[in-house]
Amino acid sequence: MASSCNSPSPRGFPFVASRKNKVYLWGGQGDDQPEAVFIYNVHTESWTKKTTKGPHPPTGLHDGGCSISDKYLYIYGGSDDSSYSGSLYQLNIFTWTWKELSNGSAGGPGRKVGCRMISYQDQLWIVGGYYGPRARYNKGFTDEIHIYDTRKGETLA
């Protein structure tokens, strides 16, 4: 696969999700373009760069959960190397506009890295992760499952 001006720069632990014949990539350790989302088309074997608008997640955020639905790309948690995030962001993949759905301060999964996320109907399932070395149990690792209802805008479990 050839590199192009639309392909992403090298990075670690990016947020990646796939839908139909496309792979969506945002952020990652070493990323310096937080306003950009890169889309890889598996049929044409080519990258497209989309410039986004709105309050995007922090620069360099990496190693969190990522999922996609018919209309939105979701980014949850991660680290920017100085702290862990508990925020949930939504990117409309038609208007390329970001929106912060939750800042992690009330009733959500908390600030963590290494979790995984899937979209199911109108819900996001956030599974597992790492709360950090100061967590009180399991050396910071968790097997928790949190469910966020995208219609109601609230954490259900």
C-alpha positions in Angstrom: 0.0 0.0 0.0 1.5 3.3 -1.1 1.7 6.3 1.2 -0.1 9.5 0.1 -0.6 13.0 1.5 -4.0 11.8 2.7 -2.5 8.9 4.7 -2.1 9.2 8.5 1.4 9.9 10.0 2.9 7.1 12.2 1.2 6.8 15.6 0.6 4.4 18.5 -2.6 3.1 19.9 -5.0 5.1 17.7 -8.8 4.9 17.8 -10.0 2.6 15.0 -13.4 1.4 13.9 -14.7 -0.2 10.7 -18.0 0.1 8.9 -18.8 -1.6 5.6 -15.8 -1.2 3.4 -14.1 1.6 5.4 -11.8 1.9 8.3 -11.9 5.1 10.3 -8.8 6.2 12.2 -8.4 9.1 14.7 -5.8 10.2 17.2 -3.1 8.1 18.7 0.1 8.6 20.5 2.3 10.9 18.4 -0.7 12.3 16.4 -0.5 16.1 15.8 -3.6 16.5 13.7 -6.6 16.2 16.2 -8.9 17.9 13.7 -8.3 15.1 11.1 -10.0 11.7 10.7 -8.5 9.3 8.2 -10.6 6.9 6.2 -9.2 3.8 4.5 -11.3 2.3 1.7 -10.5 -1.4 1.5 -11.8 -1.7 -2.1 -9.6 1.1 -3.6 -6.8 0.6 -1.0 -6.6 4.4 -0.5 -6.8 6.9 2.3 -9.0 10.0 2.5 -8.4 12.7 5.1 -11.4 14.6 6.5 -11.1 17.8 8.4 -13.5 18.0 11.3 -15.0 20.9 13.2 -16.2 21.4 16.8 -14.6 20.6 20.1 -12.5 17.5 19.2 -10.9 15.2 21.8 -7.5 16.3 23.2 -4.4 16.2 21.0 -2.5 12.9 21.3 -5.3 11.0 23.0 -4.7 7.3 22.6 -5.6 3.8 23.8 -9.3 4.2 24.5 -12.6 2.8 23.1 -13.8 3.5 19.6 -17.0 2.4 17.8 -19.1 3.4 14.8 -22.8 3.4 14.0 -24.6 4.3 10.8 -24.1 8.0 11.5 -21.5 8.5 14.2 -18.0 7.6 15.3 -17.6 7.4 19.1 -14.4 7.9 21.1 -14.2 7.1 24.8 -11.5 7.4 27.4 -7.8 7.0 26.6 -4.8 8.9 27.8 -2.9 12.0 26.6 0.3 10.8 28.5 -0.4 13.1 31.4 -3.8 12.0 32.5 -6.7 9.5 31.7 -9.8 10.7 30.0 -13.4 9.8 31.0 -15.0 11.8 28.2 -17.2 10.4 25.5 -17.1 12.2 22.1 -19.4 11.7 19.0 -18.4 12.6 15.5 -21.1 12.9 12.8 -19.6 11.1 9.8 -21.7 13.2 7.4 -21.1 16.7 8.7 -17.7 15.9 10.3 -18.7 17.8 13.5 -17.6 16.7 17.0 -19.7 16.8 20.1 -18.7 16.0 23.6 -21.5 13.8 25.0 -20.1 13.2 28.5 -17.1 14.5 30.4 -16.9 11.5 32.7 -17.8 13.4 35.8 -21.1 11.9 36.7 -22.3 8.3 36.7 -20.1 7.1 33.8 -17.4 4.5 33.6 -14.7 6.9 34.9 -11.3 7.8 33.6 -9.5 4.8 32.0 -7.5 3.5 29.2 -7.4 0.2 27.3 -11.2 -0.4 27.3 -13.0 -1.6 24.2 -16.3 -0.3 22.9 -19.0 -1.6 20.5 -22.2 0.0 19.1 -25.3 -2.1 19.5 -28.6 -0.6 18.3 -28.8 2.8 20.2 -26.3 1.8 22.8 -22.5 1.9 23.4 -21.1 -1.0 25.4 -17.8 -0.1 27.1 -15.9 -3.1 28.4 -12.9 -3.5 30.6 -10.0 -1.2 30.8 -7.4 0.1 33.2 -7.9 2.7 35.9 -4.3 3.2 36.7 -1.8 2.0 39.3 -3.6 3.8 42.2 -6.8 1.9 41.7 -7.9 -0.1 44.8 -8.4 -3.5 43.2 -7.1 -5.9 40.5 -3.9 -3.8 40.1 -6.0 -1.2 38.3 -7.6 -3.5 35.7 -11.4 -3.9 35.5 -13.9 -6.3 34.0 -16.8 -3.8 34.2 -19.3 -3.3 31.5 -20.9 0.1 31.1 -23.8 0.8 28.7 -24.5 4.3 27.4 -27.8 5.0 25.7 -27.2 7.4 22.8 -30.9 8.4 22.5 -31.3 9.3 26.2 -27.7 10.6 26.6 -27.1 8.6 29.8 -25.3 5.7 31.3 -27.6 2.8 32.0 -25.3 0.4 33.8 
